[in-house]
Amino acid sequence: MGATTATAAEGCTMSNLADDAARTDLLNRLRRAEGQLRGIQRMIEEGQPCLDIASQMAAVRKALDSTYVRMTVCFMQQELQSRLGMGEGKDGALDALLEDVQTLLGKVR
Amino acid sequence: MGATTATAAEGCTMSNLADDAARTDLLNRLRRAEGQLRGIQRMIEEGQPCLDIASQMAAVRKALDSTYVRMTVCFMQQELQSRLGMGEGKDGALDALLEDVQTLLGKVR
């Protein structure tokens, strides 16, 4: 319980992502989105049809949304472990649950 | 009416944006969004709090959405003129209408 209290005290600002793999995953997603965004600028410069540009813009939006969800799920996983002391559970039960949560959040946004 | 028929014939693919000012506006918006996206990558690399990153991601999403709406309204304006032969109308009545449409579309997305 001592750890929980300490976390609550420093919990005024929300914590960052400590896991390197999670951060790398987010960075890769954002880099891809940045590339897509440059592609759209090229399409506008080249005078491509509005409908094609619209499709690409929708794709970037989707990529950003799934990055957002991914960040939230990574955060959830990290905080379940650090604030509530949850480990992997049996047979990766926590990972499986979080994967379901990610799917659910992916539908709504 | 001849012009309308010609437009309909080539209308299998949706047309592009012909207006340079409109394209420049879209390009500027996308460049700003690209800069914001790079800023988010920096924030992740520096280990900023998830909440701050989330705010910035929401801002990029909003910027992309308003770019999308802007493109749609520019397209609408152009096609009203080219397909239906509408001009500026009296006292910029068309511009005023399209501004209202842009506001409405901005609310829903």
Backbone of each chain as ProteinMPNN parsed JSONL, in Angstrom:
{"seq_chain_A": "MGATTATAAEGCTMSNLADDAARTDLLNRLRRAEGQLRGIQRMIEEGQPCLDIASQMAAVRKALDSTYVRMTVCFMQQELQSRLGMGEGKDGALDALLEDVQTLLGKVR", "coords_chain_A": {"N_chain_A": [[0.827, -1.219, 0.0], [2.066, 1.15, 0.566], [3.515, 1.906, -1.678], [1.482, 2.541, -3.435], [0.382, 4.841, -2.279], [2.533, 6.598, -2.528], [2.672, 6.803, -5.288], [0.237, 7.994, -5.837], [0.664, 10.475, -4.697], [2.612, 11.64, -6.345], [1.131, 11.797, -8.521], [0.021, 14.045, -9.675], [0.815, 15.212, -12.085], [0.314, 13.388, -15.036], [1.927, 10.28, -15.681], [4.791, 9.482, -17.772], [5.597, 7.443, -20.694], [7.453, 4.709, -19.89], [8.469, 2.469, -21.054], [10.702, 1.392, -23.467], [10.218, -0.038, -25.848], [7.528, 0.447, -26.323], [7.581, 3.216, -26.735], [9.177, 3.369, -29.009], [7.523, 2.043, -30.807], [5.353, 3.858, -30.952], [6.705, 6.083, -31.981], [7.496, 5.11, -34.488], [4.993, 4.778, -35.693], [4.145, 7.444, -35.775], [6.085, 8.551, -37.403], [5.524, 7.257, -39.782], [2.983, 8.335, -40.272], [3.702, 10.975, -40.622], [5.139, 10.779, -42.988], [3.043, 10.015, -44.67], [1.593, 12.349, -44.594], [3.297, 14.125, -45.873], [3.174, 12.962, -48.353], [0.555, 13.572, -49.079], [0.721, 16.324, -49.356], [2.345, 16.4, -51.603], [0.561, 15.276, -53.422], [-1.378, 17.294, -53.589], [0.133, 19.37, -54.637], [0.698, 18.267, -57.115], [-1.762, 18.338, -58.215], [-3.713, 16.297, -57.889], [-6.843, 14.397, -57.906], [-9.53, 15.489, -55.758], [-10.889, 13.473, -54.38], [-9.066, 11.376, -54.113], [-7.146, 12.58, -52.543], [-8.68, 13.007, -50.295], [-9.088, 10.356, -49.447], [-6.503, 9.666, -48.658], [-6.14, 11.49, -46.599], [-8.018, 10.589, -44.809], [-6.834, 8.195, -44.196], [-4.497, 8.97, -42.812], [-5.658, 10.157, -40.593], [-6.864, 7.927, -39.439], [-4.577, 6.456, -38.847], [-3.395, 8.139, -36.946], [-5.333, 8.065, -34.974], [-5.234, 5.37, -34.208], [-2.706, 5.29, -33.203], [-3.026, 6.907, -31.012], [-4.798, 5.37, -29.465], [-3.147, 3.182, -29.075], [-1.126, 4.35, -27.504], [-2.614, 4.943, -25.222], [-3.304, 2.371, -24.333], [-0.783, 1.258, -23.831], [-0.032, 2.931, -21.762], [-1.984, 2.253, -19.879], [-1.304, -0.424, -19.356], [1.25, -0.1, -18.257], [0.653, 1.434, -15.968], [-1.118, -0.199, -14.587], [0.632, -2.087, -13.761], [2.551, -0.554, -12.294], [1.082, 1.068, -10.475], [-0.853, -0.634, -9.397], [0.481, -2.895, -8.985], [0.227, -5.079, -10.655], [1.238, -7.996, -12.366], [2.262, -9.966, -15.118], [0.257, -11.76, -14.941], [-1.485, -14.925, -15.241], [-0.316, -16.884, -17.875], [-0.092, -14.684, -19.688], [-2.459, -13.237, -19.35], [-3.18, -10.618, -18.803], [-2.077, -9.181, -20.957], [-3.666, -10.216, -22.997], [-6.172, -9.293, -22.264], [-5.76, -6.525, -22.492], [-5.334, -6.327, -25.165], [-7.862, -6.845, -26.128], [-9.135, -4.582, -25.1], [-7.855, -2.619, -26.561], [-8.804, -3.221, -29.118], [-11.517, -2.659, -28.741], [-11.436, 0.113, -28.15], [-10.438, 0.957, -30.525], [-12.578, 0.693, -32.226], [-14.349, 2.69, -31.535], [-13.299, 5.183, -31.988]], "CA_chain_A": [[0.0, 0.0, 0.0], [2.966, 2.308, 0.624], [3.858, 2.27, -3.052], [0.297, 3.15, -4.024], [0.286, 6.194, -1.748], [3.606, 7.389, -3.133], [2.299, 7.054, -6.674], [-0.861, 8.951, -5.818], [1.212, 11.785, -4.362], [3.301, 12.202, -7.506], [0.209, 11.611, -9.64], [-0.566, 15.318, -10.098], [0.984, 15.133, -13.521], [0.237, 12.008, -15.483], [3.288, 9.825, -15.946], [5.189, 9.271, -19.164], [5.805, 6.035, -21.037], [8.82, 4.329, -19.52], [8.905, 1.324, -21.852], [11.355, 1.783, -24.721], [9.569, -0.674, -27.002], [6.273, 1.18, -26.551], [7.908, 4.525, -27.308], [9.645, 3.143, -30.381], [6.333, 1.718, -31.602], [4.629, 5.112, -31.197], [7.523, 6.919, -32.868], [7.408, 4.56, -35.846], [3.666, 5.099, -36.217], [4.083, 8.877, -36.069], [6.939, 8.79, -38.571], [4.758, 6.829, -40.959], [1.927, 9.337, -40.493], [4.379, 12.167, -41.154], [5.408, 10.464, -44.394], [1.758, 10.076, -45.381], [1.223, 13.769, -44.667], [4.115, 14.705, -46.951], [2.609, 12.42, -49.589], [-0.66, 14.336, -49.396], [1.172, 17.626, -49.865], [2.78, 16.162, -52.986], [-0.635, 15.067, -54.242], [-2.006, 18.598, -53.83], [1.013, 20.096, -55.562], [0.572, 17.659, -58.446], [-3.132, 18.505, -58.693], [-4.482, 15.037, -57.885], [-8.272, 14.579, -57.613], [-9.897, 15.688, -54.352], [-11.315, 12.223, -53.753], [-7.859, 10.621, -53.753], [-6.544, 13.285, -51.408], [-9.553, 12.732, -49.158], [-8.795, 8.999, -48.966], [-5.223, 9.687, -47.944], [-6.316, 12.229, -45.344], [-8.727, 9.676, -43.906], [-5.862, 7.181, -43.76], [-3.64, 9.577, -41.781], [-6.507, 10.311, -39.424], [-6.994, 6.588, -38.855], [-3.264, 6.106, -38.282], [-3.213, 8.929, -35.729], [-6.26, 7.557, -33.961], [-4.786, 4.087, -33.669], [-1.534, 5.617, -32.383], [-3.58, 7.442, -29.762], [-5.297, 4.212, -28.722], [-1.972, 2.396, -28.685], [-0.496, 5.038, -26.382], [-3.487, 4.787, -24.047], [-3.216, 0.992, -23.858], [0.556, 1.113, -23.235], [-0.112, 3.651, -20.485], [-2.807, 1.432, -18.994], [-0.499, -1.585, -18.987], [2.321, 0.367, -17.378], [0.112, 1.908, -14.686], [-1.651, -1.369, -13.875], [1.785, -2.727, -13.128], [3.255, 0.271, -11.305], [0.209, 1.57, -9.413], [-1.613, -1.709, -8.755], [1.366, -4.04, -8.778], [-0.137, -6.241, -11.461], [2.283, -8.535, -13.227], [1.787, -10.505, -16.388], [-0.878, -12.654, -14.733], [-1.175, -16.265, -15.729], [-0.36, -17.089, -19.329], [-0.301, -13.43, -20.409], [-3.889, -12.884, -19.301], [-3.294, -9.154, -18.858], [-1.836, -8.782, -22.35], [-4.837, -10.59, -23.798], [-7.24, -8.353, -21.904], [-5.449, -5.202, -23.036], [-5.519, -6.414, -26.611], [-9.305, -6.667, -26.328], [-9.452, -3.173, -24.83], [-7.361, -1.866, -27.725], [-9.766, -3.467, -30.202], [-12.74, -1.913, -28.429], [-11.179, 1.548, -28.303], [-10.207, 1.189, -31.951], [-13.87, 0.77, -32.919], [-15.14, 3.853, -31.185], [-12.714, 6.448, -32.432]], "C_chain_A": [[0.854, 1.258, 0.0], [3.274, 2.821, -0.771], [2.7, 3.012, -3.713], [0.158, 4.61, -3.577], [1.327, 7.111, -2.394], [3.236, 7.762, -4.565], [1.187, 8.102, -6.751], [-0.339, 10.366, -5.561], [1.875, 12.432, -5.58], [2.388, 12.191, -8.732], [-0.465, 12.889, -10.113], [-0.387, 15.491, -11.603], [0.955, 13.663, -13.907], [1.623, 11.54, -15.911], [3.548, 9.643, -17.442], [5.305, 7.778, -19.448], [7.252, 5.66, -20.779], [9.368, 3.263, -20.471], [9.447, 1.748, -23.223], [10.657, 1.214, -25.95], [8.278, 0.06, -27.351], [6.552, 2.522, -27.212], [8.375, 4.389, -28.747], [8.468, 2.85, -31.301], [5.568, 2.995, -31.955], [5.398, 5.997, -32.177], [7.442, 6.431, -34.308], [6.06, 4.891, -36.487], [3.587, 6.576, -36.625], [4.95, 9.233, -37.271], [6.223, 8.393, -39.855], [3.679, 7.855, -41.295], [2.518, 10.61, -41.09], [4.693, 11.971, -42.636], [4.144, 10.541, -45.231], [1.34, 11.526, -45.608], [2.024, 14.483, -45.755], [3.614, 14.227, -48.301], [1.375, 13.196, -50.035], [-0.291, 15.71, -49.951], [1.633, 17.495, -51.32], [1.568, 16.026, -53.904], [-1.326, 16.392, -54.573], [-1.182, 19.402, -54.82], [0.868, 19.577, -56.985], [-0.839, 17.798, -59.019], [-3.919, 17.218, -58.809], [-5.948, 15.326, -57.531], [-8.549, 14.673, -56.106], [-10.24, 14.377, -53.655], [-10.12, 11.396, -53.301], [-7.165, 11.25, -52.551], [-7.356, 13.01, -50.145], [-9.275, 11.348, -48.568], [-7.511, 8.976, -48.153], [-5.336, 10.42, -46.617], [-7.047, 11.361, -44.327], [-7.772, 8.626, -43.355], [-4.953, 7.731, -42.657], [-4.417, 9.719, -40.475], [-6.629, 8.99, -38.674], [-5.684, 6.178, -38.179], [-3.022, 6.852, -36.971], [-4.106, 8.404, -34.609], [-5.766, 6.248, -33.367], [-3.496, 4.274, -32.855], [-1.967, 6.099, -31.004], [-4.059, 6.297, -28.863], [-4.127, 3.377, -28.206], [-1.29, 3.03, -27.47], [-1.302, 4.829, -25.101], [-3.363, 3.383, -23.462], [-1.841, 0.727, -23.228], [0.584, 1.765, -21.858], [-0.866, 2.818, -19.452], [-2.004, 0.242, -18.461], [0.566, -1.201, -17.962], [1.78, 0.729, -15.99], [-0.545, 0.783, -13.893], [-0.528, -2.07, -13.14], [2.352, -1.856, -12.013], [2.339, 0.734, -10.171], [-0.481, 0.453, -8.655], [-0.775, -2.968, -8.554], [0.981, -5.278, -9.558], [1.029, -6.69, -12.314], [1.658, -9.018, -14.512], [0.506, -11.317, -16.21], [-0.526, -14.029, -15.26], [-1.344, -16.333, -17.249], [-0.663, -15.808, -20.107], [-1.748, -12.989, -20.435], [-4.089, -11.371, -19.402], [-3.096, -8.643, -20.292], [-3.056, -9.06, -23.229], [-6.004, -9.635, -23.536], [-6.999, -6.995, -22.558], [-5.589, -5.181, -24.558], [-7.004, -6.233, -26.959], [-9.705, -5.2, -26.13], [-9.036, -2.314, -26.024], [-8.303, -2.019, -28.918], [-11.033, -2.643, -29.98], [-12.544, -0.428, -28.646], [-10.978, 1.906, -29.773], [-11.513, 1.327, -32.731], [-14.525, 2.132, -32.727], [-14.588, 5.149, -31.736], [-12.726, 6.586, -33.936]], "O_chain_A": [[0.435, 2.304, -0.497], [3.29, 4.028, -1.01], [2.901, 3.977, -4.45], [-0.141, 5.494, -4.38], [1.032, 8.249, -2.757], [3.458, 8.892, -5.001], [1.198, 8.978, -7.616], [-0.839, 11.334, -6.136], [1.716, 13.629, -5.816], [2.811, 12.53, -9.837], [-1.428, 12.827, -10.878], [-1.323, 15.87, -12.308], [1.495, 12.807, -13.205], [2.406, 12.325, -16.447], [2.624, 9.652, -18.256], [5.131, 6.951, -18.553], [8.166, 6.225, -21.378], [10.579, 3.164, -20.67], [8.749, 2.373, -24.021], [10.52, 1.894, -26.967], [7.97, 0.27, -28.525], [5.847, 2.921, -28.139], [8.015, 5.196, -29.604], [8.413, 3.338, -32.43], [5.182, 3.197, -33.106], [4.814, 6.584, -33.088], [7.334, 7.231, -35.238], [5.989, 5.238, -37.666], [3.038, 6.915, -37.673], [4.597, 10.108, -38.063], [6.298, 9.084, -40.871], [3.484, 8.202, -42.46], [1.911, 11.243, -41.954], [4.531, 12.889, -43.439], [4.154, 11.057, -46.349], [0.811, 11.883, -46.66], [1.497, 15.338, -46.468], [3.621, 14.976, -49.278], [1.18, 13.442, -51.225], [-0.912, 16.196, -50.897], [1.353, 18.355, -52.154], [1.538, 16.574, -55.005], [-1.801, 16.59, -55.691], [-1.722, 20.036, -55.727], [0.91, 20.348, -57.944], [-1.089, 17.423, -60.164], [-4.715, 17.062, -59.736], [-6.26, 16.358, -56.936], [-7.89, 14.022, -55.296], [-9.921, 14.19, -52.481], [-10.152, 10.785, -52.233], [-6.667, 10.556, -51.665], [-6.799, 12.807, -49.067], [-9.23, 11.182, -47.349], [-7.439, 8.348, -47.096], [-4.713, 10.031, -45.629], [-6.739, 11.39, -43.135], [-7.88, 8.217, -42.199], [-4.671, 7.037, -41.68], [-3.899, 9.437, -39.395], [-6.514, 8.936, -37.45], [-5.687, 5.625, -37.079], [-2.511, 6.282, -36.007], [-3.691, 8.312, -33.454], [-5.865, 6.035, -32.159], [-3.226, 3.508, -31.93], [-1.371, 5.756, -29.982], [-3.766, 6.26, -27.668], [-4.119, 2.928, -27.06], [-0.921, 2.333, -26.524], [-0.742, 4.572, -24.036], [-3.322, 3.217, -22.243], [-1.749, 0.048, -22.206], [1.152, 1.221, -20.911], [-0.442, 2.695, -18.303], [-2.029, -0.054, -17.266], [0.759, -1.875, -16.95], [2.372, 0.376, -14.97], [-0.533, 0.804, -12.662], [-0.713, -2.583, -12.036], [2.607, -2.345, -10.912], [2.772, 0.788, -9.02], [-0.684, 0.543, -7.444], [-1.253, -3.972, -8.026], [1.35, -6.394, -9.19], [1.726, -5.871, -12.913], [0.62, -8.509, -14.934], [-0.238, -11.545, -17.164], [0.606, -14.269, -15.679], [-2.352, -15.909, -17.814], [-1.412, -15.843, -21.083], [-2.215, -12.43, -21.428], [-5.05, -10.904, -20.012], [-3.844, -7.791, -20.773], [-3.425, -8.254, -24.084], [-6.719, -9.229, -24.453], [-7.918, -6.39, -23.109], [-5.917, -4.155, -25.154], [-7.357, -5.57, -27.934], [-10.504, -4.652, -26.889], [-9.759, -1.409, -26.441], [-8.565, -1.056, -29.638], [-11.552, -2.015, -30.903], [-13.387, 0.228, -29.257], [-11.304, 3.011, -30.209], [-11.557, 1.992, -33.766], [-15.169, 2.66, -33.634], [-15.331, 6.111, -31.931], [-12.267, 7.598, -34.467]]}, "seq_chain_B": "MGATTATAAEGCTMSNLADDAARTDLLNRLRRAEGQLRGIQRMIEEGQPCLDIASQMAAVRKALDSTYVRMTVCFMQQELQSRLGMGEGKDGALDALLEDVQTLLGKVR", "coords_chain_B": {"N_chain_B": [[-25.213, 25.141, -71.222], [-23.728, 23.267, -72.518], [-21.202, 23.208, -71.374], [-21.77, 22.058, -68.936], [-22.473, 19.456, -69.649], [-20.067, 18.546, -70.688], [-18.51, 18.596, -68.4], [-19.807, 16.692, -66.867], [-19.237, 14.432, -68.347], [-16.479, 14.104, -68.058], [-16.501, 13.618, -65.482], [-16.125, 11.198, -64.211], [-13.887, 10.577, -62.668], [-13.381, 12.393, -59.709], [-12.935, 15.909, -59.717], [-9.928, 17.928, -59.454], [-8.462, 20.436, -57.242], [-8.49, 23.561, -58.627], [-7.878, 26.134, -57.98], [-5.277, 28.205, -57.069], [-4.848, 29.626, -54.685], [-6.438, 28.259, -52.869], [-5.187, 25.772, -52.848], [-2.677, 26.457, -51.851], [-3.414, 27.293, -49.307], [-4.331, 24.854, -48.204], [-1.946, 23.402, -48.34], [-0.324, 24.865, -46.585], [-1.675, 24.42, -44.178], [-1.325, 21.642, -43.943], [1.432, 21.497, -43.775], [1.859, 22.757, -41.356], [0.591, 20.904, -39.671], [2.275, 18.759, -40.075], [4.583, 19.723, -38.868], [3.653, 19.864, -36.24], [3.347, 17.158, -35.766], [5.971, 16.285, -35.841], [6.827, 17.6, -33.593], [5.459, 16.161, -31.628], [6.733, 13.708, -31.809], [9.218, 14.462, -30.832], [8.472, 15.07, -28.211], [7.812, 12.533, -27.234], [10.277, 11.252, -27.43], [11.658, 12.762, -25.562], [10.427, 11.923, -23.321], [8.038, 13.089, -22.301], [5.008, 13.704, -20.335], [2.19, 11.494, -20.777], [-0.315, 12.719, -20.958], [0.168, 15.302, -21.918], [1.182, 14.701, -24.427], [-1.053, 13.5, -25.5], [-2.769, 15.716, -25.688], [-1.51, 17.198, -27.684], [-1.706, 15.403, -29.78], [-4.43, 15.372, -30.142], [-4.727, 17.958, -31.032], [-3.438, 17.911, -33.549], [-5.105, 16.155, -34.874], [-7.448, 17.661, -34.932], [-6.588, 19.775, -36.526], [-6.116, 18.428, -38.93], [-8.694, 17.575, -39.498], [-9.991, 20.019, -39.876], [-8.67, 20.892, -42.092], [-9.526, 19.039, -43.9], [-12.268, 19.652, -44.054], [-12.019, 22.227, -45.06], [-10.948, 21.696, -47.592], [-13.098, 20.347, -48.726], [-15.025, 22.372, -48.812], [-13.802, 24.25, -50.477], [-13.769, 22.725, -52.785], [-16.517, 22.441, -53.207], [-17.244, 25.105, -53.722], [-15.819, 25.603, -56.076], [-16.963, 23.701, -57.823], [-19.637, 24.412, -57.818], [-19.43, 26.695, -59.241], [-18.246, 25.816, -61.694], [-19.776, 23.575, -62.584], [-22.433, 24.327, -62.218], [-22.457, 26.85, -63.033], [-22.526, 28.971, -61.289], [-21.88, 32.225, -60.095], [-20.303, 34.73, -58.159], [-22.563, 35.665, -57.005], [-24.856, 38.025, -55.497], [-23.235, 40.549, -53.715], [-21.293, 38.815, -52.595], [-22.745, 36.577, -51.742], [-22.628, 33.811, -52.074], [-20.116, 33.125, -51.061], [-20.553, 33.765, -48.38], [-22.525, 31.927, -47.705], [-21.098, 29.533, -48.043], [-19.244, 29.814, -46.085], [-20.799, 29.5, -43.838], [-21.522, 26.831, -44.227], [-19.044, 25.646, -43.926], [-18.584, 26.165, -41.233], [-20.634, 24.619, -40.105], [-19.896, 22.001, -40.943], [-17.541, 21.845, -39.622], [-18.29, 21.533, -37.004], [-19.297, 18.975, -36.816], [-17.36, 17.091, -37.311]], "CA_chain_B": [[-25.449, 23.736, -70.855], [-22.66, 22.462, -73.12], [-20.12, 23.074, -70.396], [-22.224, 21.133, -67.903], [-22.385, 18.109, -70.203], [-18.651, 18.191, -70.779], [-18.034, 18.328, -67.046], [-20.374, 15.423, -66.435], [-18.551, 13.359, -69.06], [-15.158, 13.872, -67.476], [-16.737, 13.558, -64.042], [-15.957, 9.838, -63.693], [-13.049, 10.837, -61.513], [-13.704, 13.701, -59.137], [-11.921, 16.848, -60.18], [-8.943, 18.426, -58.487], [-8.631, 21.855, -56.919], [-7.794, 24.357, -59.636], [-7.533, 27.444, -57.425], [-3.947, 28.215, -56.433], [-4.936, 30.119, -53.297], [-7.0, 27.164, -52.07], [-4.152, 24.746, -52.697], [-1.653, 26.989, -50.938], [-3.998, 27.252, -47.961], [-4.294, 23.458, -47.75], [-0.537, 23.024, -48.145], [0.151, 25.496, -45.348], [-2.278, 23.697, -43.045], [-0.7, 20.32, -43.826], [2.809, 21.701, -43.304], [1.775, 23.018, -39.906], [0.272, 19.626, -39.021], [3.506, 17.956, -40.138], [5.449, 20.258, -37.817], [3.093, 19.42, -34.96], [3.62, 15.719, -35.672], [7.383, 16.156, -35.465], [6.894, 18.032, -32.193], [4.991, 15.05, -30.787], [7.819, 12.719, -31.775], [10.213, 14.999, -29.89], [7.93, 14.916, -26.852], [7.933, 11.116, -26.844], [11.707, 10.991, -27.234], [12.073, 13.424, -24.315], [9.713, 11.328, -22.199], [7.007, 13.971, -21.739], [3.83, 13.0, -19.824], [1.215, 11.025, -21.775], [-1.429, 13.656, -21.093], [0.608, 16.397, -22.796], [1.265, 14.135, -25.775], [-2.443, 13.309, -25.931], [-3.308, 17.027, -26.083], [-0.92, 17.56, -28.969], [-2.265, 14.521, -30.809], [-5.79, 15.86, -30.392], [-4.594, 19.195, -31.811], [-3.138, 17.538, -34.942], [-6.339, 15.567, -35.405], [-8.35, 18.775, -35.193], [-6.025, 20.499, -37.662], [-6.367, 17.619, -40.129], [-10.132, 17.601, -39.774], [-10.415, 21.304, -40.436], [-8.115, 20.918, -43.448], [-10.444, 18.21, -44.698], [-13.47, 20.462, -44.275], [-11.628, 23.331, -45.931], [-10.83, 21.156, -48.945], [-14.445, 20.05, -49.204], [-15.713, 23.628, -49.102], [-13.172, 24.793, -51.693], [-14.263, 21.89, -53.873], [-17.911, 22.808, -53.39], [-17.256, 26.423, -54.345], [-15.321, 25.446, -57.444], [-17.9, 22.92, -58.633], [-20.846, 25.228, -57.983], [-19.145, 27.625, -60.331], [-17.958, 25.181, -62.985], [-20.842, 22.676, -63.033], [-23.752, 24.976, -62.216], [-22.323, 28.191, -63.575], [-22.792, 30.006, -60.294], [-20.815, 33.195, -59.877], [-20.183, 35.203, -56.777], [-23.862, 36.075, -56.48], [-24.849, 39.44, -55.118], [-22.55, 40.897, -52.466], [-20.587, 37.666, -52.018], [-23.716, 35.734, -51.034], [-22.166, 32.421, -52.126], [-19.023, 33.013, -50.082], [-21.13, 33.785, -47.028], [-23.189, 30.634, -47.513], [-20.093, 28.484, -47.896], [-18.617, 29.995, -44.772], [-21.718, 28.851, -42.898], [-21.4, 25.38, -44.424], [-17.767, 25.253, -43.321], [-18.794, 26.163, -39.774], [-21.462, 23.46, -39.774], [-19.103, 20.788, -41.108], [-16.497, 21.88, -38.585], [-18.857, 21.08, -35.735], [-19.674, 17.568, -36.801], [-16.216, 16.183, -37.405]], "C_chain_B": [[-24.369, 22.826, -71.418], [-21.557, 22.192, -72.124], [-20.479, 22.044, -69.334], [-22.085, 19.692, -68.378], [-20.935, 17.64, -70.255], [-18.119, 17.825, -69.399], [-18.537, 16.982, -66.554], [-19.632, 14.255, -67.071], [-17.192, 13.056, -68.438], [-15.263, 13.662, -65.966], [-16.649, 12.157, -63.453], [-15.001, 9.863, -62.51], [-13.377, 12.238, -61.024], [-12.577, 14.664, -59.477], [-10.991, 17.286, -59.057], [-9.246, 19.884, -58.161], [-7.813, 22.696, -57.884], [-7.242, 25.649, -59.037], [-6.226, 27.395, -56.632], [-4.004, 28.627, -54.971], [-5.457, 29.017, -52.376], [-5.948, 26.096, -51.814], [-3.062, 25.196, -51.738], [-2.146, 26.944, -49.5], [-3.932, 25.834, -47.395], [-2.866, 23.021, -47.448], [0.014, 23.607, -46.852], [-0.397, 24.778, -44.118], [-1.584, 22.358, -42.837], [0.743, 20.431, -43.339], [2.83, 21.959, -41.802], [1.506, 21.71, -39.15], [1.499, 18.723, -38.993], [4.48, 18.415, -39.051], [4.981, 19.831, -36.431], [3.422, 17.946, -34.705], [5.079, 15.471, -35.291], [7.579, 16.566, -34.013], [6.48, 16.919, -31.235], [6.072, 13.975, -30.686], [8.905, 13.166, -30.807], [9.741, 14.794, -28.445], [8.072, 13.479, -26.356], [9.391, 10.775, -26.565], [12.195, 11.586, -25.915], [11.355, 12.853, -23.094], [8.72, 12.251, -21.52], [5.801, 13.138, -21.26], [2.828, 12.647, -20.928], [0.104, 12.041, -22.017], [-1.07, 14.808, -22.035], [0.692, 15.923, -24.247], [-0.138, 13.959, -26.352], [-3.048, 14.629, -26.413], [-2.79, 17.417, -27.462], [-1.471, 16.693, -30.09], [-3.68, 14.95, -31.155], [-5.744, 17.12, -31.259], [-4.311, 18.889, -33.288], [-4.386, 16.979, -35.616], [-7.315, 16.676, -35.804], [-7.882, 19.558, -36.427], [-6.288, 19.75, -38.967], [-7.842, 17.663, -40.505], [-10.562, 18.929, -40.39], [-9.814, 21.505, -41.832], [-9.028, 20.159, -44.406], [-11.71, 18.994, -45.057], [-13.171, 21.591, -45.249], [-11.553, 22.861, -47.385], [-12.212, 20.916, -49.541], [-15.181, 21.324, -49.605], [-15.125, 24.292, -50.35], [-13.67, 24.045, -52.924], [-15.702, 22.279, -54.24], [-18.018, 24.13, -54.154], [-16.88, 26.33, -55.823], [-16.352, 24.759, -58.33], [-19.235, 23.65, -58.815], [-20.652, 26.197, -59.133], [-19.014, 26.903, -61.667], [-19.111, 24.308, -63.477], [-22.18, 23.384, -63.161], [-23.691, 26.416, -62.702], [-22.629, 29.296, -62.588], [-21.596, 30.941, -60.162], [-20.765, 33.566, -58.415], [-21.542, 35.504, -56.151], [-23.793, 37.531, -56.082], [-24.172, 39.603, -53.75], [-21.887, 39.684, -51.796], [-21.505, 36.73, -51.257], [-23.267, 34.274, -50.996], [-21.05, 32.194, -51.109], [-19.566, 32.933, -48.662], [-21.811, 32.458, -46.707], [-22.166, 29.544, -47.238], [-19.355, 28.595, -46.565], [-19.484, 29.339, -43.691], [-21.604, 27.33, -42.986], [-20.119, 24.875, -43.755], [-17.879, 25.201, -41.793], [-19.583, 24.932, -39.35], [-20.654, 22.171, -39.861], [-18.017, 20.707, -40.038], [-16.996, 21.387, -37.244], [-18.974, 19.57, -35.682], [-18.479, 16.63, -36.804], [-15.32, 16.258, -36.182]], "O_chain_B": [[-24.112, 21.749, -70.879], [-21.039, 21.079, -72.04], [-19.637, 21.267, -68.886], [-21.644, 18.818, -67.632], [-20.617, 16.5, -69.916], [-17.369, 16.861, -69.249], [-17.808, 16.227, -65.911], [-19.418, 13.223, -66.436], [-16.804, 11.895, -68.306], [-14.256, 13.544, -65.267], [-17.056, 11.945, -62.311], [-15.265, 9.25, -61.475], [-13.619, 13.149, -61.816], [-11.408, 14.279, -59.519], [-11.245, 17.041, -57.878], [-10.159, 20.487, -58.724], [-6.591, 22.563, -57.954], [-6.254, 26.193, -59.53], [-6.092, 26.648, -55.663], [-3.31, 28.063, -54.125], [-4.983, 28.857, -51.251], [-5.831, 25.579, -50.703], [-2.582, 24.416, -50.916], [-1.396, 26.602, -48.586], [-3.528, 25.635, -46.249], [-2.602, 22.362, -46.442], [0.73, 22.932, -46.111], [0.321, 24.556, -43.143], [-1.286, 21.975, -41.705], [1.223, 19.58, -42.59], [3.688, 21.457, -41.076], [2.12, 21.446, -38.117], [1.738, 18.012, -38.017], [5.122, 17.594, -38.396], [5.784, 19.483, -35.565], [3.732, 17.547, -33.582], [5.383, 14.563, -34.517], [8.381, 15.975, -33.289], [7.07, 16.752, -30.168], [6.298, 13.404, -29.619], [9.449, 12.358, -30.054], [10.517, 14.397, -27.576], [8.412, 13.245, -25.196], [9.704, 10.094, -25.587], [13.035, 10.999, -25.232], [11.637, 13.249, -21.963], [8.569, 12.21, -20.299], [5.597, 12.014, -21.718], [2.646, 13.401, -21.884], [-0.363, 12.204, -23.145], [-1.89, 15.237, -22.845], [0.323, 16.646, -25.173], [-0.382, 14.231, -27.528], [-3.753, 14.661, -27.422], [-3.544, 17.907, -28.303], [-1.682, 17.165, -31.207], [-4.086, 14.9, -32.316], [-6.607, 17.327, -32.112], [-4.876, 19.529, -34.174], [-4.682, 17.288, -36.771], [-7.924, 16.631, -36.873], [-8.693, 19.952, -37.265], [-6.639, 20.354, -39.981], [-8.193, 17.773, -41.679], [-11.386, 18.965, -41.304], [-10.392, 22.21, -42.659], [-9.266, 20.571, -45.542], [-12.157, 18.996, -46.205], [-13.962, 21.878, -46.148], [-12.032, 23.541, -48.292], [-12.469, 21.237, -50.701], [-15.878, 21.352, -50.62], [-15.86, 24.829, -51.179], [-13.955, 24.643, -53.962], [-16.049, 22.424, -55.412], [-18.785, 24.249, -55.11], [-17.539, 26.903, -56.69], [-16.587, 25.187, -59.46], [-19.882, 23.515, -59.854], [-21.576, 26.483, -59.895], [-19.602, 27.326, -62.662], [-19.399, 24.3, -64.674], [-22.965, 23.105, -64.067], [-24.704, 27.111, -62.779], [-22.95, 30.419, -62.978], [-20.448, 30.5, -60.123], [-21.149, 32.783, -57.546], [-21.668, 35.59, -54.93], [-22.781, 38.195, -56.305], [-24.486, 38.907, -52.784], [-21.922, 39.55, -50.573], [-21.107, 36.149, -50.247], [-23.496, 33.577, -50.007], [-21.044, 31.195, -50.389], [-19.099, 32.136, -47.848], [-21.695, 31.933, -45.599], [-22.332, 28.734, -46.327], [-18.903, 27.599, -46.001], [-18.976, 28.711, -42.762], [-21.59, 26.632, -41.972], [-20.107, 23.827, -43.109], [-17.335, 24.304, -41.151], [-19.248, 24.279, -38.361], [-20.715, 21.339, -38.956], [-17.632, 19.618, -39.61], [-16.219, 20.88, -36.435], [-18.775, 18.958, -34.633], [-18.582, 15.492, -36.346], [-14.313, 15.553, -36.109]]}, "name": "protein", "num_of_chains": 2, "seq": "MGATTATAAEGCTMSNLADDAARTDLLNRLRRAEGQLRGIQRMIEEGQPCLDIASQMAAVRKALDSTYVRMTVCFMQQELQSRLGMGEGKDGALDALLEDVQTLLGKVRMGATTATAAEGCTMSNLADDAARTDLLNRLRRAEGQLRGIQRMIEEGQPCLDIASQMAAVRKALDSTYVRMTVCFMQQELQSRLGMGEGKDGALDALLEDVQTLLGKVR"}
